[in-house]
Amino acid sequence: MKAFPSAAVLLLTLGSINTVMAETSDNGFYVGGDIGSTQLKIQGESDSAASLGVYGGYNFNEWFAVEGHVFGTGDYDTGLEGQSGTFNGDTITVTKTELSASGLTIAPKVTWHINEIFSAYAKAGLSYMKVDTEIGVVANGVNINTSANFDGWGYVLGAGVNAAITPHLVVRLGYEYMNADIDGDVNVNVMGLSAKQNIDLDDTKLSQFSLGLHYQF
C-alpha cells in the first residue's frame, strides 16, 4: 500500500504541470488501463495481490457516464505453502497454493469537475467476481490435489479523482469495492480417485486501489 501515497503525489504533480491546458472533452468514449493492489476477503481471511486491468466508458455529458472495468490479479500470497501440521493424527504438509481473482464491473458514473484539471467521480453498479484456487498437500506420504473455480454476481461501489495532463490524456487514482455471493465445484483428487462438491462462499469481498491512464476521444 506504500505505493499509493506516492501515486497521489504523482497525480497532483501531473495535474499541476500546466494549469493553462484545456480540459478534456465532456462527451464521447474513453478507454485506458490501470495497475493496482487488491485485497480478497473470504470467510474472514484476507490476502493482497497486484492487479492489471482495462477500463472504458462513454460520457453522455459533463457529469454522467457509464463505465466498464475488467481486471485480474496475480497469485495471492496465502503463506500456507510449506506449512505442516497434524489433523486427526495425520501429518499434513502444504506443497502448493495458487489463488487468484478477477472482476468485471459495469456502472453509471457521476463526475464533479473541480476545475479545468481536476475532477472527482463516484459510481455504483453490477459486478461479476471469479476466484480460482489450487491447493496441493501431502498427508502421510499421499498426494492430495484440490482445485476450485468460484464465481458469482454482486455489486460494486467506486470513487476516485482524475487529473487531465493533456486535452485527451487523463490520469486517475481510484478505489473499487466489490461484494458477491460466489459458489463453485471443489474437485479433490487422491491417488487417481476424484470427488466433487459444491461450496458456497457468501459475502466475498474484493477491493482495489488503482492508478490508471485513459484516452478521451
SEDRENZA-993648 format. One record per residue: residue in one letter; x, y, z of N, C-alpha, C in turn. Coordinates in Angstrom, 1 decimal, padded with zeros to 4 digits, m for minus. Layout:
NODE   residu      n.X      n.Y      n.Z     ca.X     ca.Y     ca.Z      c.X      c.Y      c.Z
NODE        A        X        Y        Z        X        Y        Z        X        Y        Z
...
//
This chain:
NODE   residu      n.X      n.Y      n.Z     ca.X     ca.Y     ca.Z      c.X      c.Y      c.Z
NODE        M    000.8   m001.2    000.0    000.0    000.0    000.0    000.8    001.3    000.0
NODE        K    002.2    001.1    000.2    003.0    002.3    000.3    003.1    003.0   m001.1
NODE        A    002.8    002.3   m002.2    002.9    003.0   m003.5    001.8    004.0   m003.7
NODE        F    000.7    003.9   m003.0   m000.5    004.7   m003.3   m000.4    006.1   m002.8
NODE        P    000.2    006.4   m001.6    000.5    007.8   m001.3    001.4    008.5   m002.4
NODE        S    002.4    007.7   m002.9    003.2    008.2   m003.9    002.4    008.5   m005.2
NODE        A    001.5    007.6   m005.5    000.6    007.8   m006.7   m000.2    009.0   m006.6
NODE        A   m000.7    009.3   m005.4   m001.5    010.5   m005.2   m000.6    011.8   m005.4
NODE        V    000.6    011.8   m004.9    001.5    012.9   m005.1    001.8    013.0   m006.6
NODE        L    002.0    011.9   m007.3    002.2    012.0   m008.8    001.0    012.6   m009.5
NODE        L   m000.2    012.2   m009.1   m001.4    012.7   m009.7   m001.5    014.2   m009.5
NODE        L   m001.2    014.7   m008.3   m001.2    016.2   m008.1   m000.1    016.9   m008.9
NODE        T    001.1    016.3   m009.0    002.2    016.9   m009.8    001.8    017.0   m011.3
NODE        L    001.3    015.9   m011.8    001.0    015.9   m013.2   m000.1    016.9   m013.5
NODE        G   m001.1    017.0   m012.6   m002.2    018.0   m012.8   m001.7    019.4   m012.7
NODE        S   m000.6    019.6   m012.1   m000.1    021.0   m011.8    000.9    021.4   m012.8
NODE        I    001.4    020.5   m013.7    002.4    020.9   m014.6    002.1    022.1   m015.5
NODE        N    000.9    022.1   m016.0    000.5    023.2   m016.9   m000.9    023.6   m016.6
NODE        T   m001.1    024.6   m015.8   m002.5    025.0   m015.4   m003.3    025.6   m016.5
NODE        V   m002.7    025.9   m017.6   m003.4    026.6   m018.7   m003.9    025.6   m019.8
NODE        M   m003.6    024.3   m019.5   m004.0    023.3   m020.5   m005.6    023.2   m020.6
NODE        A   m006.1    023.0   m021.8   m007.5    022.9   m021.9   m008.0    021.6   m021.2
NODE        E   m009.2    021.6   m020.7   m009.8    020.5   m020.1   m010.2    019.5   m021.1
NODE        T   m010.4    018.2   m020.7   m010.8    017.2   m021.7   m012.3    017.4   m022.1
NODE        S   m012.6    016.7   m023.2   m014.0    016.8   m023.7   m015.0    016.2   m022.7
NODE        D   m016.1    016.8   m022.6   m017.2    016.3   m021.7   m018.0    015.1   m022.3
NODE        N   m017.9    014.9   m023.6   m018.7    013.9   m024.2   m017.8    012.9   m025.0
NODE        G   m018.4    011.7   m025.2   m017.7    010.7   m026.0   m017.1    009.6   m025.3
NODE        F   m016.4    008.7   m026.0   m015.8    007.5   m025.5   m014.4    007.8   m024.9
NODE        Y   m014.1    006.9   m023.9   m012.7    006.9   m023.4   m012.3    005.5   m023.0
NODE        V   m011.0    005.2   m023.1   m010.5    003.9   m022.8   m009.1    004.0   m022.2
NODE        G   m008.8    003.1   m021.3   m007.5    003.1   m020.7   m007.1    001.9   m019.9
NODE        G   m006.0    001.9   m019.2   m005.6    000.7   m018.4   m005.1    001.2   m017.1
NODE        D   m005.0    000.2   m016.1   m004.6    000.6   m014.8   m003.8   m000.6   m014.1
NODE        I   m003.0   m000.2   m013.1   m002.4   m001.2   m012.3   m002.9   m000.9   m010.9
NODE        G   m002.9   m002.0   m010.0   m003.5   m001.8   m008.7   m003.0   m002.8   m007.7
NODE        S   m003.5   m002.6   m006.5   m003.3   m003.5   m005.4   m004.7   m003.9   m004.9
NODE        T   m004.9   m005.2   m004.9   m006.3   m005.7   m004.5   m006.2   m006.5   m003.2
NODE        Q   m007.3   m006.5   m002.5   m007.4   m007.3   m001.3   m008.7   m008.2   m001.5
NODE        L   m008.5   m009.5   m001.3   m009.5   m010.5   m001.4   m009.8   m011.0    000.0
NODE        K   m011.1   m011.0    000.4   m011.5   m011.4    001.7   m012.6   m012.5    001.6
NODE        I   m012.3   m013.7    002.1   m013.2   m014.8    002.0   m013.3   m015.4    003.4
NODE        Q   m014.6   m015.4    003.9   m014.9   m016.0    005.2   m013.9   m015.5    006.3
NODE        G   m013.7   m014.2    006.3   m012.9   m013.6    007.4   m011.4   m013.6    007.1
NODE        E   m010.9   m014.3    006.1   m009.5   m014.4    005.8   m009.2   m013.5    004.6
NODE        S   m008.1   m012.7    004.7   m007.8   m011.8    003.6   m006.4   m011.8    003.2
NODE        D   m006.1   m011.6    001.9   m004.8   m011.5    001.3   m004.8   m010.5    000.2
NODE        S   m003.5   m010.0   m000.1   m003.4   m008.9   m001.1   m002.5   m009.4   m002.3
NODE        A   m002.8   m008.8   m003.5   m002.0   m009.1   m004.7   m002.1   m008.0   m005.6
NODE        A   m001.1   m007.9   m006.5   m001.1   m006.9   m007.6   m002.1   m007.3   m008.7
NODE        S   m002.6   m006.2   m009.4   m003.6   m006.5   m010.5   m003.3   m005.6   m011.7
NODE        L   m003.8   m006.0   m012.8   m003.8   m005.3   m014.0   m005.2   m005.2   m014.6
NODE        G   m005.6   m004.1   m015.2   m006.9   m004.0   m015.8   m007.0   m003.1   m016.9
NODE        V   m008.2   m003.1   m017.6   m008.6   m002.1   m018.6   m009.9   m001.6   m018.2
NODE        Y   m010.2   m000.3   m018.6   m011.5    000.3   m018.4   m011.9    001.2   m019.5
NODE        G   m013.1    001.5   m019.6   m013.6    002.4   m020.6   m015.0    002.7   m020.4
NODE        G   m015.5    003.7   m021.1   m016.9    004.1   m021.0   m017.3    005.2   m022.0
NODE        Y   m018.5    005.7   m021.7   m019.0    006.8   m022.6   m019.6    007.9   m021.7
NODE        N   m019.1    009.1   m022.0   m019.6    010.3   m021.3   m020.8    010.9   m022.1
NODE        F   m021.9    010.8   m021.5   m023.1    011.4   m022.1   m023.1    012.9   m022.0
NODE        N   m022.6    013.4   m020.9   m022.4    014.9   m020.8   m021.3    015.1   m019.8
NODE        E   m021.2    016.3   m019.2   m020.0    016.6   m018.4   m020.1    015.9   m017.0
NODE        W   m021.2    015.4   m016.6   m021.3    014.8   m015.3   m021.8    013.3   m015.3
NODE        F   m022.3    012.8   m016.4   m022.9    011.4   m016.3   m022.2    010.6   m017.4
NODE        A   m021.8    009.3   m017.0   m021.2    008.4   m017.9   m021.6    007.0   m017.4
NODE        V   m021.4    006.0   m018.3   m021.5    004.6   m018.0   m020.1    004.0   m018.3
NODE        E   m019.6    003.2   m017.3   m018.2    002.7   m017.3   m018.1    001.2   m017.1
NODE        G   m017.3    000.5   m017.8   m017.0   m000.8   m017.6   m015.5   m001.0   m017.2
NODE        H   m015.2   m002.0   m016.4   m013.9   m002.2   m015.9   m013.6   m003.7   m015.7
NODE        V   m012.6   m004.3   m016.2   m012.2   m005.7   m016.1   m010.7   m005.8   m015.6
NODE        F   m010.5   m006.6   m014.7   m009.1   m006.7   m014.1   m008.9   m008.2   m013.6
NODE        G   m007.6   m008.5   m013.5   m007.2   m009.8   m012.9   m006.0   m009.6   m012.1
NODE        T   m005.8   m010.5   m011.1   m004.7   m010.4   m010.1   m003.7   m011.5   m010.4
NODE        G   m002.5   m011.3   m009.8   m001.6   m012.4   m009.7   m002.0   m013.3   m008.6
NODE        D   m001.1   m014.2   m008.3   m001.3   m015.1   m007.2   m001.3   m014.4   m005.8
NODE        Y   m002.2   m014.6   m005.0   m002.2   m014.1   m003.6   m001.2   m015.0   m002.8
NODE        D   m000.5   m014.3   m001.9    000.4   m015.0   m001.0   m000.3   m015.4    000.2
NODE        T   m000.8   m016.6    000.3   m001.5   m017.1    001.5   m000.6   m017.4    002.6
NODE        G    000.7   m017.6    002.4    001.6   m018.0    003.5    001.4   m019.5    003.9
NODE        L    000.6   m020.2    003.2    000.4   m021.6    003.6    001.4   m022.6    003.0
NODE        E    002.0   m022.3    001.9    002.9   m023.2    001.2    004.1   m023.5    002.1
NODE        G    004.4   m024.8    002.2    005.5   m025.3    003.1    005.1   m025.5    004.5
NODE        Q    003.9   m025.1    004.9    003.5   m025.3    006.3    003.1   m026.7    006.6
NODE        S    003.3   m027.2    007.8    002.9   m028.5    008.2    002.1   m028.5    009.5
NODE        G    001.3   m029.6    009.7    000.5   m029.7    010.9    000.0   m031.1    011.0
NODE        T   m000.8   m031.3    012.0   m001.5   m032.6    012.2   m003.0   m032.4    012.2
NODE        F   m003.7   m033.4    011.6   m005.1   m033.5    011.6   m005.6   m034.9    011.8
NODE        N   m006.3   m035.1    012.9   m006.8   m036.5    013.2   m005.6   m037.5    013.3
NODE        G   m004.5   m037.0    013.8   m003.3   m037.9    013.9   m002.5   m038.0    012.7
NODE        D   m002.9   m037.4    011.5   m002.1   m037.5    010.3   m001.3   m036.2    010.2
NODE        T    000.0   m036.4    009.6    000.8   m035.3    009.4    000.5   m034.7    008.0
NODE        I    000.3   m033.4    007.9   m000.1   m032.8    006.6    000.8   m031.7    006.3
NODE        T    001.4   m031.7    005.0    002.2   m030.6    004.6    001.6   m030.0    003.3
NODE        V    001.6   m028.7    003.3    001.0   m028.0    002.1    002.2   m027.8    001.1
NODE        T    002.0   m028.3   m000.1    003.0   m028.3   m001.1    002.8   m027.2   m002.1
NODE        K    001.6   m026.8   m002.3    001.3   m025.8   m003.3    000.0   m025.0   m003.0
NODE        T    000.0   m023.7   m003.2   m001.2   m022.9   m003.0   m001.2   m021.8   m004.1
NODE        E   m002.2   m021.9   m004.9   m002.4   m020.9   m006.0   m003.8   m020.3   m005.8
NODE        L   m003.9   m019.0   m005.7   m005.1   m018.3   m005.5   m005.1   m017.0   m006.3
NODE        S   m006.0   m016.8   m007.2   m006.1   m015.6   m008.0   m007.6   m015.2   m008.1
NODE        A   m007.8   m013.9   m008.5   m009.1   m013.4   m008.7   m009.2   m012.5   m009.9
NODE        S   m010.4   m012.4   m010.4   m010.7   m011.4   m011.5   m012.0   m010.8   m011.3
NODE        G   m012.2   m009.6   m011.9   m013.5   m009.0   m011.7   m013.9   m008.2   m012.9
NODE        L   m015.2   m008.1   m013.1   m015.8   m007.3   m014.2   m016.9   m006.4   m013.6
NODE        T   m016.9   m005.1   m013.8   m017.9   m004.2   m013.3   m018.5   m003.4   m014.4
NODE        I   m019.7   m003.0   m014.3   m020.4   m002.0   m015.2   m021.3   m001.2   m014.3
NODE        A   m021.1    000.1   m014.4   m021.8    001.0   m013.5   m022.0    002.4   m014.1
NODE        P   m023.1    003.1   m013.8   m023.2    004.5   m014.0   m022.2    005.3   m013.2
NODE        K   m021.7    006.4   m013.7   m020.7    007.2   m013.0   m021.1    008.6   m013.1
NODE        V   m020.9    009.3   m011.9   m021.2    010.7   m011.8   m019.9    011.4   m011.5
NODE        T   m019.6    012.5   m012.3   m018.3    013.2   m012.1   m018.6    014.7   m011.7
NODE        W   m017.8    015.2   m010.8   m017.8    016.6   m010.4   m016.5    017.2   m010.8
NODE        H   m016.6    018.3   m011.6   m015.4    019.0   m012.1   m015.0    020.0   m011.1
NODE        I   m013.9    019.9   m010.5   m013.4    020.8   m009.5   m012.8    022.1   m010.2
NODE        N   m012.0    021.8   m011.3   m011.5    022.9   m012.1   m011.2    022.3   m013.5
NODE        E   m010.5    023.0   m014.3   m010.2    022.5   m015.6   m009.2    021.3   m015.6
NODE        I   m008.5    021.1   m014.5   m007.6    020.0   m014.5   m008.2    018.8   m013.7
NODE        F   m008.7    019.1   m012.5   m009.1    018.0   m011.6   m010.6    017.8   m011.6
NODE        S   m011.0    016.6   m011.4   m012.4    016.2   m011.2   m012.4    015.0   m010.3
NODE        A   m013.6    014.8   m009.6   m013.8    013.6   m008.8   m015.0    012.9   m009.3
NODE        Y   m015.0    011.5   m009.1   m016.1    010.7   m009.6   m016.6    009.7   m008.5
NODE        A   m017.8    009.2   m008.7   m018.3    008.1   m007.9   m019.2    007.3   m008.8
NODE        K   m019.2    006.0   m008.5   m020.1    005.1   m009.3   m020.6    003.9   m008.4
NODE        A   m021.7    003.3   m008.9   m022.3    002.2   m008.2   m023.0    001.3   m009.3
NODE        G   m022.8    000.0   m009.2   m023.4   m000.8   m010.3   m023.2   m002.3   m010.0
NODE        L   m023.2   m003.1   m011.1   m023.1   m004.5   m011.0   m021.7   m005.0   m011.1
NODE        S   m021.4   m006.1   m010.5   m020.0   m006.7   m010.6   m020.1   m008.2   m010.8
NODE        Y   m019.2   m008.8   m011.5   m019.0   m010.2   m011.6   m017.6   m010.6   m011.0
NODE        M   m017.6   m011.6   m010.1   m016.3   m011.9   m009.5   m016.0   m013.4   m009.7
NODE        K   m014.7   m013.7   m010.0   m014.3   m015.1   m010.2   m013.0   m015.3   m009.3
NODE        V   m013.0   m016.4   m008.6   m011.9   m016.8   m007.8   m011.4   m018.2   m008.2
NODE        D   m010.2   m018.4   m008.5   m009.6   m019.7   m008.9   m008.6   m020.1   m007.9
NODE        T   m008.6   m021.3   m007.5   m007.7   m021.8   m006.5   m007.2   m023.3   m006.7
NODE        E   m006.0   m023.5   m006.4   m005.5   m024.9   m006.5   m004.6   m025.1   m005.3
NODE        I   m004.8   m026.2   m004.5   m004.0   m026.5   m003.3   m003.6   m027.9   m003.4
NODE        G   m002.3   m028.1   m003.1   m001.7   m029.5   m003.0   m001.2   m029.7   m001.6
NODE        V   m001.5   m030.9   m001.1   m001.0   m031.3    000.2   m000.5   m032.8    000.2
NODE        V    000.4   m033.1    001.1    000.9   m034.4    001.3    000.4   m034.9    002.7
NODE        A   m000.4   m035.9    002.8   m000.8   m036.4    004.1   m000.3   m037.9    004.2
NODE        N    000.6   m038.0    005.2    001.3   m039.3    005.4    001.8   m040.0    004.1
NODE        G    002.4   m039.2    003.3    003.0   m039.7    002.0    002.1   m039.7    000.9
NODE        V    000.8   m039.4    001.0   m000.2   m039.4    000.0   m000.5   m038.0   m000.6
NODE        N   m000.3   m037.9   m001.9   m000.6   m036.6   m002.5   m002.1   m036.3   m002.7
NODE        I   m002.5   m035.2   m002.3   m003.9   m034.8   m002.4   m004.0   m033.4   m003.1
NODE        N   m004.7   m033.4   m004.3   m004.8   m032.1   m005.0   m006.2   m031.6   m005.0
NODE        T   m006.4   m030.4   m004.7   m007.7   m029.8   m004.7   m007.8   m028.5   m005.6
NODE        S   m008.8   m028.4   m006.4   m008.9   m027.3   m007.3   m010.4   m026.8   m007.3
NODE        A   m010.6   m025.5   m007.5   m011.9   m025.0   m007.5   m012.0   m023.7   m008.2
NODE        N   m013.1   m023.4   m008.9   m013.4   m022.2   m009.6   m014.7   m021.6   m009.1
NODE        F   m014.7   m020.5   m008.3   m015.9   m019.9   m007.8   m016.2   m018.7   m008.6
NODE        D   m017.5   m018.4   m008.8   m017.9   m017.2   m009.4   m019.3   m016.8   m009.0
NODE        G   m019.6   m015.5   m009.2   m021.0   m015.0   m008.9   m021.1   m013.5   m009.2
NODE        W   m022.4   m013.1   m009.1   m022.7   m011.6   m009.4   m022.9   m010.9   m008.1
NODE        G   m022.6   m009.7   m008.0   m022.8   m008.8   m006.9   m022.9   m007.4   m007.2
NODE        Y   m022.4   m006.5   m006.4   m022.4   m005.1   m006.6   m021.0   m004.5   m006.5
NODE        V   m020.9   m003.3   m007.0   m019.6   m002.6   m006.9   m019.9   m001.1   m006.5
NODE        L   m019.0   m000.6   m005.7   m019.0    000.8   m005.3   m017.6    001.4   m005.6
NODE        G   m017.6    002.6   m006.2   m016.2    003.1   m006.6   m016.2    004.6   m006.5
NODE        A   m015.0    005.1   m006.3   m014.8    006.6   m006.3   m013.3    006.9   m006.6
NODE        G   m013.0    008.1   m007.0   m011.7    008.4   m007.4   m011.5    009.9   m007.8
NODE        V   m010.3    010.2   m008.2   m010.0    011.6   m008.7   m009.3    011.5   m010.1
NODE        N   m009.5    012.4   m010.9   m008.9    012.5   m012.3   m008.0    013.7   m012.3
NODE        A   m007.0    013.6   m013.1   m006.1    014.8   m013.5   m005.9    014.8   m015.0
NODE        A   m006.3    015.8   m015.7   m006.1    015.9   m017.1   m004.7    016.5   m017.4
NODE        I   m003.9    015.7   m018.0   m002.5    016.1   m018.3   m002.4    016.6   m019.7
NODE        T   m003.3    016.3   m020.6   m003.4    016.9   m021.9   m004.9    016.9   m022.2
NODE        P   m005.4    017.6   m023.3   m006.8    017.6   m023.6   m007.4    016.2   m023.8
NODE        H   m006.5    015.2   m024.0   m007.0    013.8   m024.3   m006.5    012.8   m023.3
NODE        L   m005.4    013.0   m022.6   m004.9    012.1   m021.7   m005.2    012.4   m020.2
NODE        V   m005.8    011.4   m019.5   m006.2    011.7   m018.1   m005.6    010.6   m017.2
NODE        V   m005.0    011.0   m016.1   m004.5    010.1   m015.1   m005.6    010.1   m014.0
NODE        R   m005.8    008.9   m013.4   m006.8    008.8   m012.3   m006.3    007.8   m011.2
NODE        L   m006.7    008.2   m010.0   m006.5    007.3   m008.9   m007.8    006.9   m008.3
NODE        G   m008.1    005.6   m008.3   m009.4    005.1   m008.0   m009.4    004.0   m007.0
NODE        Y   m010.6    003.8   m006.4   m010.9    002.7   m005.5   m012.2    002.0   m005.9
NODE        E   m012.2    000.7   m005.8   m013.4    000.0   m006.1   m013.6   m001.1   m005.0
NODE        Y   m014.9   m001.3   m004.6   m015.2   m002.3   m003.6   m016.3   m003.2   m004.2
NODE        M   m016.0   m004.5   m004.3   m017.0   m005.5   m004.8   m017.4   m006.4   m003.7
NODE        N   m018.6   m006.8   m003.8   m019.2   m007.8   m002.8   m020.1   m008.7   m003.6
NODE        A   m019.9   m010.1   m003.4   m020.7   m011.0   m004.1   m020.8   m012.3   m003.4
NODE        D   m021.9   m013.0   m003.6   m022.0   m014.4   m003.1   m021.6   m015.3   m004.2
NODE        I   m020.5   m016.0   m004.1   m019.9   m016.9   m005.1   m020.0   m018.3   m004.7
NODE        D   m020.1   m019.2   m005.7   m020.1   m020.6   m005.5   m019.4   m021.4   m006.6
NODE        G   m019.0   m022.6   m006.4   m018.3   m023.4   m007.4   m018.1   m024.8   m006.9
NODE        D   m017.6   m025.7   m007.8   m017.4   m027.1   m007.5   m015.9   m027.2   m007.1
NODE        V   m015.7   m027.9   m005.9   m014.4   m028.2   m005.4   m014.1   m029.6   m005.8
NODE        N   m013.0   m029.8   m006.6   m012.6   m031.1   m007.1   m011.4   m031.6   m006.3
NODE        V   m011.5   m032.8   m005.7   m010.5   m033.4   m004.9   m010.0   m034.7   m005.6
NODE        N   m008.6   m034.7   m005.8   m008.0   m035.9   m006.4   m007.1   m036.6   m005.5
NODE        V   m007.3   m037.9   m005.2   m006.4   m038.6   m004.3   m006.1   m039.9   m005.0
NODE        M   m004.8   m040.1   m005.4   m004.3   m041.3   m006.0   m005.2   m041.7   m007.2
NODE        G   m005.5   m040.8   m008.0   m006.3   m041.1   m009.2   m007.8   m041.1   m009.0
NODE        L   m008.2   m041.1   m007.8   m009.7   m041.1   m007.5   m010.1   m039.6   m007.2
NODE        S   m011.2   m039.2   m007.8   m011.7   m037.9   m007.6   m013.1   m037.8   m007.1
NODE        A   m013.3   m036.7   m006.4   m014.6   m036.4   m005.8   m014.9   m034.9   m006.0
NODE        K   m016.2   m034.6   m006.1   m016.6   m033.2   m006.4   m017.7   m032.8   m005.4
NODE        Q   m017.6   m031.5   m004.9   m018.6   m031.0   m004.0   m018.8   m029.5   m004.3
NODE        N   m020.1   m029.1   m004.3   m020.4   m027.7   m004.5   m020.3   m026.9   m003.2
NODE        I   m019.6   m025.8   m003.2   m019.5   m025.0   m002.0   m019.9   m023.5   m002.2
NODE        D   m020.6   m022.9   m001.3   m021.0   m021.5   m001.4   m020.1   m020.7   m000.5
NODE        L   m019.6   m019.6   m001.1   m018.8   m018.6   m000.3   m019.5   m017.3   m000.3
NODE        D   m020.4   m017.1    000.6   m021.2   m015.9    000.7   m020.4   m014.7    001.2
NODE        D   m020.8   m013.5    000.8   m020.2   m012.3    001.3   m018.7   m012.2    001.0
NODE        T   m018.3   m012.6   m000.2   m016.9   m012.5   m000.6   m016.6   m011.1   m001.0
NODE        K   m015.5   m010.5   m000.6   m015.2   m009.1   m000.8   m013.9   m009.0   m001.7
NODE        L   m013.9   m008.1   m002.7   m012.7   m007.9   m003.5   m012.6   m006.3   m003.6
NODE        S   m011.6   m005.8   m003.1   m011.4   m004.3   m003.1   m010.1   m004.0   m003.8
NODE        Q   m010.0   m002.8   m004.5   m008.8   m002.5   m005.3   m008.6   m001.0   m005.2
NODE        F   m007.3   m000.6   m005.0   m006.8    000.7   m005.3   m006.0    000.6   m006.6
NODE        S   m006.2    001.6   m007.5   m005.6    001.5   m008.8   m005.2    002.9   m009.3
NODE        L   m004.1    002.9   m010.1   m003.6    004.1   m010.8   m003.8    003.8   m012.3
NODE        G   m004.6    004.7   m012.9   m004.9    004.4   m014.3   m004.6    005.6   m015.2
NODE        L   m004.5    005.3   m016.5   m004.3    006.3   m017.5   m005.3    006.0   m018.7
NODE        H   m006.1    007.0   m019.1   m007.0    006.7   m020.2   m007.0    007.9   m021.3
NODE        Y   m007.5    007.5   m022.4   m007.5    008.4   m023.6   m009.0    008.8   m023.8
NODE        Q   m009.2    010.1   m023.8   m010.5    010.6   m024.1   m010.7    011.0   m025.6
NODE        F   m011.5    010.3   m026.3   m011.7    010.6   m027.7   m012.4    011.9   m028.0
//
